[in-house]
Amino acid sequence: MMKKFGQVLLIYFFGMGMFLSAVGTITGAGPTVGDITLIPDHPAPQSIVTFSVDISGDSISSVRIIISECNKDIGLCHAPPQNVSMRNVADDTYEAKVTLEWDDVTSITYHVEIKSDGRWTAYDEHTVALSTNSVNSGSPGFEIVVFLMAIMGIVLLFKRFKSK
């Protein structure tokens, strides 16, 4: 009786070990998202931003980045968010270039989604404040030169007609 009980117990533990081993292999740790970098760090509205993500893990079939453009001053995020596929540019690095669409936004919120083993997993959201520095620093540009040339042309025309 004890011998039979010992055999059943041994088979039970062996079977349970095999089952847990298979479950651990099937549901193994998913991909890991490392650093996400933006170029430029604080983009301006309606600019082109390059997102670069370090991802480690096996069986990654697709990576995408979801970007929402928001105006925190009025509490509005433009819909729908952009869903951009990322391409593998190095061993564990994925990259995507995104053109921001709205001119009235103050920040972007983004997160990475990875398809691994046939299912999508969303990772932590990040928010970056956009640059509000204007391209024009207040100094006159080329348009002032054109304006001055037009004024000089008009003055010369008046002098010419006045002298005749």
C-alpha positions in Angstrom: 0.0 0.0 0.0 2.8 2.5 0.9 4.7 1.5 -2.2 1.7 2.2 -4.4 1.1 5.5 -2.6 4.7 6.5 -3.1 4.5 5.7 -6.9 1.3 7.7 -7.2 2.9 10.6 -5.3 6.0 10.5 -7.5 3.9 10.4 -10.7 1.8 13.3 -9.4 4.9 15.5 -8.6 6.5 14.6 -11.9 3.3 15.5 -13.8 2.9 18.7 -11.9 6.5 19.6 -12.6 6.1 19.0 -16.3 2.9 21.1 -16.3 4.4 24.0 -14.5 7.5 23.9 -16.7 5.3 24.0 -19.8 3.2 26.9 -18.4 6.4 28.8 -17.5 7.7 28.3 -21.1 4.3 29.3 -22.7 3.7 32.4 -20.5 7.4 33.3 -20.2 8.4 36.9 -19.6 7.3 39.2 -22.3 9.4 41.8 -24.1 11.1 44.5 -22.0 10.9 48.2 -23.0 14.1 50.1 -22.2 14.8 53.7 -22.9 12.6 55.8 -25.2 14.3 58.8 -26.8 12.9 61.6 -28.8 14.8 63.7 -31.3 14.4 66.6 -30.6 13.9 66.2 -26.8 11.2 68.9 -26.6 9.7 69.2 -30.1 7.6 72.1 -31.3 4.0 71.7 -32.5 3.7 70.5 -36.1 7.4 69.3 -36.2 8.9 66.0 -37.1 9.9 63.8 -34.1 12.0 60.7 -34.2 11.1 58.1 -31.6 13.7 55.5 -30.8 12.9 52.6 -28.4 15.2 49.9 -26.9 13.2 46.6 -26.7 14.6 43.2 -25.6 12.8 39.9 -25.8 12.0 37.1 -28.1 9.2 36.6 -30.6 8.5 40.3 -31.2 6.5 40.5 -34.4 5.4 44.1 -34.4 6.0 47.4 -32.5 3.9 50.6 -32.7 3.9 53.9 -30.9 0.6 55.7 -30.0 0.9 59.5 -29.8 -1.8 61.8 -28.4 -1.3 65.6 -28.9 -2.8 67.6 -26.0 -3.3 71.2 -25.0 -3.0 71.1 -21.2 -4.0 74.7 -20.9 -7.6 73.9 -22.0 -7.5 70.2 -21.1 -8.0 68.9 -24.6 -6.4 66.0 -26.4 -7.0 65.8 -30.2 -8.6 62.6 -31.4 -7.8 60.2 -32.8 -4.3 59.5 -31.5 -1.6 58.7 -34.1 -0.8 55.0 -34.4 2.6 54.6 -36.1 4.4 51.4 -36.8 8.0 51.3 -35.8 10.8 49.6 -37.8 13.7 47.6 -36.4 16.8 49.6 -37.1 19.3 47.6 -35.0 19.3 44.4 -32.9 17.0 45.7 -30.1 16.2 49.2 -31.4 13.0 50.3 -33.1 12.4 53.7 -34.6 9.6 55.8 -36.2 9.4 59.3 -37.5 6.2 61.1 -36.6 4.9 64.5 -37.9 2.9 66.3 -35.2 -0.3 67.5 -36.7 -1.7 70.2 -34.5 -0.5 73.8 -33.9 -2.3 74.5 -30.6 -0.8 71.6 -28.5 1.4 72.0 -25.5 2.4 68.4 -24.8 2.4 64.9 -26.3 1.6 61.7 -24.5 2.9 58.5 -25.9 3.2 54.8 -25.2 4.6 51.7 -26.9 2.6 48.6 -27.9 4.4 45.4 -28.7 2.9 42.3 -30.5 4.6 39.2 -29.1 3.3 35.6 -29.3 0.2 36.8 -31.1 -1.0 39.4 -28.6 -0.5 43.1 -28.1 0.8 44.5 -24.8 0.7 48.2 -24.0 3.5 49.7 -21.9 3.8 52.8 -19.6 2.7 56.2 -20.9 5.1 59.1 -21.0 4.3 62.8 -21.4 6.7 65.5 -22.9 6.1 69.2 -22.9 6.5 70.8 -26.3 8.8 73.6 -27.0 7.0 77.0 -27.2 10.1 78.8 -28.4 9.2 80.6 -31.6 11.4 80.2 -34.6 11.4 84.0 -35.1 13.5 85.5 -32.3 12.1 89.0 -32.9 15.0 90.1 -35.1 14.1 91.3 -38.6 14.4 88.7 -41.3 14.5 88.8 -45.1 11.0 90.3 -45.3 12.3 93.6 -44.0 14.8 93.8 -46.8 12.1 93.3 -49.4 9.9 95.9 -47.7 12.8 98.5 -47.7 13.5 97.8 -51.4 9.9 98.4 -52.3 9.8 101.7 -50.4 13.0 102.8 -52.1 11.5 101.8 -55.5 8.4 103.9 -54.8 10.4 106.9 -53.7 12.6 106.7 -56.8 9.5 106.4 -59.0 7.9 109.5 -57.4 11.2 111.5 -57.8 11.4 110.5 -61.5 7.8 111.5 -62.3 8.1 114.7 -60.2 11.2 115.8 -62.1 9.5 115.4 -65.5 
